[in-house]
């Protein structure tokens, strides 16, 4: 089954129904939260995945003719500072001071830091397709063995609405990619045609995303004790956990809308250049 290019779930912050705050958090608190959530490390992983996705676009859509010029454009599109700025802006806009402090307290604890590190390590490992497939096999075995952690993983996915949020984000990004192709002049598609193309992928994306989420989270949380896993589930159900989840998903949605539109434009430009 094809692995889709983008996943939101990368750190606990991303694994965590958003609440619209009455007052925004201070910039200093957001800087601290960004550091605690290891967002710099998150962006590094997403950039590696993005550059690999750019290589796939070059092979699949440009028949390998993009060259250094196209790869340089992809590298500029996945600008770490710009990506981090969008995420932090969403946190500052969406979180109240109380929610920010609760998130800092949880993820600043020993258990919280361990969770973040485990998630990032698993995400880095699963960049390798062989590890990705192995994680699928390990999860399938756990299901067959009726491992109790499987229920916890499914509960975690449901509490945080991870599958639907990821599917919605993927469809939105694909929509903006096609808009970039059209804006760049390489494709002629009406709005209705773009929507038809995007929605035709929904079932496959939903099924693949759920499989990936289950395998990734089972791999990441394997070392956690049952009590640590329960504490994480409990935090996820709090107002602060839900608000953080919503703020980060909003940030990643905004970030990837920009990225995928720019990728579409770059592919269109490369296609037109090759025709000259």
C-alpha positions in Angstrom: 0.0 0.0 0.0 1.3 3.4 -0.9 2.6 5.5 2.0 1.3 9.1 1.7 3.9 11.8 1.8 2.8 13.7 4.8 1.9 12.8 8.4 1.0 15.3 11.1 1.7 13.0 14.0 5.3 13.5 14.9 5.6 14.7 18.5 3.2 14.4 21.4 2.1 17.9 20.5 0.9 16.6 17.2 -0.7 13.6 18.6 -2.7 15.5 21.0 -11.0 19.5 19.3 -9.6 22.7 19.7 -10.9 25.4 22.1 -10.9 29.0 21.0 -9.1 31.0 23.8 -10.2 34.3 25.0 -6.7 35.5 25.6 -3.5 34.5 23.8 -0.4 33.3 25.5 2.7 35.5 25.8 5.5 35.1 23.3 7.9 34.1 26.0 5.7 31.2 27.1 5.3 30.1 23.5 9.1 30.1 23.0 9.4 27.9 26.1 6.7 25.6 24.9 8.2 25.3 21.5 11.5 24.3 23.2 9.8 21.8 25.5 7.9 20.2 22.6 11.1 19.8 20.7 9.6 21.6 17.7 13.0 22.3 16.2 13.6 18.5 16.1 10.1 17.9 14.7 10.8 20.3 11.9 14.1 18.6 11.1 12.3 15.3 10.6 9.5 16.8 8.5 12.1 18.5 6.4 13.9 15.2 5.7 10.6 13.7 4.7 9.7 16.7 2.6 13.0 16.6 0.7 12.4 12.9 0.0 8.9 13.7 -1.2 10.5 16.3 -3.5 12.6 13.5 -5.0 9.5 11.5 -5.5 7.8 14.4 -7.3 10.9 14.7 -9.6 10.7 11.0 -10.5 7.0 10.7 -10.8 5.9 14.0 -12.4 9.1 15.2 -14.0 10.6 11.9 -15.1 13.8 12.7 -13.2 14.5 15.9 -15.2 14.1 18.4 -12.4 17.9 18.4 -11.6 19.6 20.6 -9.1 17.4 23.5 -9.9 14.2 21.7 -8.8 15.8 20.2 -5.7 17.1 23.6 -4.7 13.5 24.9 -4.9 12.2 22.1 -2.8 14.9 22.8 -0.2 13.9 26.5 0.0 10.2 25.5 0.3 11.0 23.3 3.3 12.6 26.3 5.1 12.9 25.3 8.8 12.6 28.8 10.2 9.5 29.5 8.2 7.9 26.2 9.1 8.7 26.8 12.8 7.3 30.3 12.7 3.9 29.1 11.4 3.6 26.5 14.2 4.6 29.0 16.9 2.2 31.6 15.6 -0.7 29.1 15.8 0.3 28.2 19.4 0.4 31.8 20.4 -3.0 32.6 18.8 -4.9 29.5 20.0 -3.6 28.8 23.5 -4.5 30.6 26.7 -1.8 31.2 29.4 -3.4 28.5 31.5 -3.4 25.9 28.7 0.2 26.8 27.8 1.3 26.3 31.5 -0.5 23.0 31.7 1.2 21.8 28.6 4.6 22.9 29.9 4.0 21.1 33.2 3.1 17.8 31.5 5.7 17.8 28.7 8.4 19.3 30.9 8.1 16.4 33.3 10.4 13.4 33.0 7.6 11.3 31.6 6.6 14.0 29.1 10.1 14.5 27.8 10.4 10.7 27.4 7.2 10.6 25.4 8.4 13.3 23.1 11.8 11.7 22.6 10.2 8.3 21.9 7.9 9.8 19.3 10.6 11.6 17.5 12.9 8.6 17.5 10.1 6.4 16.1 9.3 8.9 13.4 13.0 9.2 12.4 13.3 5.4 12.2 10.1 5.1 10.1 11.5 7.3 7.4 13.2 4.1 6.4 10.6 2.0 4.4 12.0 -1.2 5.8 11.4 0.0 9.3 7.9 1.3 8.3 7.0 -2.2 7.0 8.5 -3.8 10.1 6.4 -1.6 12.3 3.3 -2.7 10.4 4.2 -6.3 11.0 4.8 -5.8 14.7 1.5 -4.1 15.2 -0.3 -6.8 13.3 1.3 -9.4 15.6 0.2 -7.4 18.7 -3.3 -7.3 17.4 -3.3 -11.1 16.9 -1.9 -11.6 20.4 -4.6 -9.3 21.8 -1.9 -7.1 23.4 -3.5 -4.6 25.8 -1.4 -1.7 24.4 -3.4 -2.0 21.1 -6.5 -0.9 22.9 -4.6 2.0 24.5 -3.3 3.1 21.0 -6.8 3.0 19.5 -8.1 5.0 22.5 -5.4 7.5 22.0 -6.3 7.9 18.3 -10.0 8.3 19.1 -9.5 10.8 21.9 -7.3 13.1 19.7 -9.3 12.5 16.5 -6.0 11.7 14.8 -7.2 9.8 11.8 -9.8 12.3 10.7 -7.5 15.3 11.4 -4.7 13.7 9.4 -7.0 12.8 6.5 -8.5 16.3 6.4 -5.0 17.8 6.4 -3.8 15.5 3.6 -6.9 16.3 1.4 -6.4 20.0 2.0 -2.7 19.8 1.1 -3.5 17.8 -2.1 -6.0 20.5 -3.1 -3.5 23.2 -2.7 -0.9 21.2 -4.7 -3.3 21.0 -7.6 -4.0 24.7 -7.3 -0.3 25.3 -7.6 -0.1 23.2 -10.7 -3.0 25.2 -12.2 -1.6 28.5 -11.1 1.7 27.6 -12.6 0.1 27.0 -15.9 1.1 23.3 -16.4 -2.4 22.0 -15.9 -5.8 23.1 -16.9 -8.3 22.0 -14.3 -11.6 23.5 -13.1 -12.3 23.8 -9.4 -14.8 20.9 -9.8 -12.1 18.8 -11.5 -9.6 19.5 -8.7 -12.1 18.6 -6.0 -13.1 15.4 -7.8 -9.4 14.4 -8.0 -8.8 15.2 -4.4 -11.9 13.5 -3.0 -11.2 10.4 -5.2 -8.2 9.8 -2.9 -10.1 10.0 0.4 -10.8 6.3 1.1 -7.2 5.3 0.3 -5.7 8.0 2.4 -8.1 7.2 5.3 -7.2 3.5 5.3 -3.5 4.1 4.9 -3.4 6.8 7.5 -5.0 4.6 10.1 -2.6 1.7 9.5 0.3 4.1 9.7 -0.9 5.8 12.9 -1.4 2.4 14.6 2.0 1.1 13.7 3.8 4.4 14.5 2.2 4.9 17.9 2.6 1.3 18.9 6.3 1.5 18.0 6.7 4.9 19.8 4.9 4.0 23.0 6.1 0.4 23.3 8.7 1.4 26.0 6.1 3.3 28.1 4.7 1.6 31.2 1.0 1.1 31.5 0.8 4.0 34.1 2.7 6.3 31.8 0.5 5.5 28.9 -2.6 6.1 31.0 -1.2 9.5 32.3 -0.8 10.5 28.6 -4.3 9.5 27.8 -5.6 11.4 30.8 -3.7 14.5 29.8 -5.0 14.2 26.2 -8.6 14.4 27.5 -8.0 17.6 29.4 -8.9 21.0 28.0 -5.2 21.9 27.8 -4.4 18.6 25.9 -7.3 19.2 23.5 -6.4 22.8 22.9 -2.8 22.0 22.3 -3.8 19.3 19.8 -6.1 21.7 18.0 -3.5 24.6 17.9 -0.8 22.3 16.5 -3.1 20.8 13.9 -4.1 24.3 12.8 -0.5 25.3 12.6 0.5 22.2 10.5 -2.5 22.7 8.2 -1.5 26.3 7.5 2.2 25.3 7.1 1.4 22.5 4.6 -1.1 24.6 2.6 1.8 26.9 1.8 4.3 24.2 1.2 2.1 22.1 -1.1 0.9 25.1 -3.1 4.6 26.1 -3.6 5.5 22.5 -4.6 2.7 22.6 -7.2 4.0 25.8 -8.6 7.5 24.5 -8.7 6.5 21.3 -10.5 4.4 23.4 -13.0 7.4 25.7 -13.6 9.7 22.7 -14.2 7.2 21.0 -16.5 6.9 24.2 -18.6 10.7 24.7 -18.7 11.2 21.2 -20.0 8.7 21.9 -22.8 10.7 24.9 -24.1 
